[in-house]
Amino acid sequence: MTVTGDVRHLTAGSNIPSGDTTESDRWVAIASIVGSGNEYDIRQIDSAYTSGCRAFFTTDERQILSRRRALEDLLGIRFFHPLQEWEEFLAFIGVTGAAS
């Protein structure tokens, strides 16, 4: 299982320049949900979709979590707030009896 997070103050190394990524067939629909001016969010969500992610962590309540139902219906990805919904995430991946 791949887990992708929306992190604004951390960076991760990658050998794939962001300009080399291609937009999926869901890009326009994602943009219509989160707002076409939010390219960073669109790219993160689209990347999660194209890589087959089943779960997406974000603390962005304004642009993403407030619209999670539409995104989940469109993409089949579950969206979680990592601090507020950790137990729900553990249940989603089938972890039982985990300590918080």
N, C-alpha and C positions, 0 to 999 in steps of 0.2 A: 504494500500500500504506500502510495506517495502522499506526503503531507506538504502543502504549500501554505505559507503564511504571508500576510500583508505586513511587512516590517518597514518602517519609515526611517529608522535610525541605525540600521545594521546593513551590512553588505555581505554578499557571498561571492566567492569566486566562480567563474564560469568560463568555459572555453568557447561559448557560443555568443558572439556579439548580438546585442538586442536587435540590431538592424537586419540580422540574418534570419530572424524568426518570421514566419508567415502567419497571416491571419486565417483563422478557421472559418468555416461556413456559418458560425454562430456570432462572429464579431459584431455585425450590425445589430443583431438582437440584443447582445450584451450591452452595447453602447446605448441602445434605446432604453434599457432598464436603469443603468447607472449614470447615464448622461454622457453625451458624446464629447464633452469637454474634459472628461476624466480618463484620459488615455492611459495613464499609469495603472489605474484600477482595471480598465478594460484589458490591457495587456496581461496583467497578472492573472485575471480570471480566465482569459482565453488560453493562456499558457497552461493553466491547471487543467482546463478542459481537454486541450490537445494532447497532454501527456497522460491522460487517463486517471487523474486524481479523483478520489471519492470524497475527500474532506479538504476543507479550506479554512485556515485560521485567519481571523482578522479582528482588529479592534475598531475598525471603521464602521461605526453604527450609522452614520449619516448617509453614506453613499452605498454601502454594501449590505450590512446586516438589516437595515430597515427595508431592504428589497429582496431579502434572501428567498422568500417563497417563489417569486417569479424566476430568480436565478436557478433555484433548485429544480423547478419544473422544466426549465429550458435545458439545463445541462446535466442533471442527474448527480450533481455534486452537493454535499451537505456543507453548510456554512456554520461555523462556530466561533464564538468569542472565547479565546483561550483561557481567560480567567473566570468568566462568569458561567461558562458552559462546559467545563472540563469533564464533569461526571457524565453529561450527555454524550460527549465525544467518546469517552471510555465505553459507555454502553453501545454506542454506534459501532465501535470496532470489536465488540464482544468481550471486553475485559470485565470480569465480574469480581467483586470483592476487593477492588483496588482501593488503597488508601488515598485520600485527597491531600 
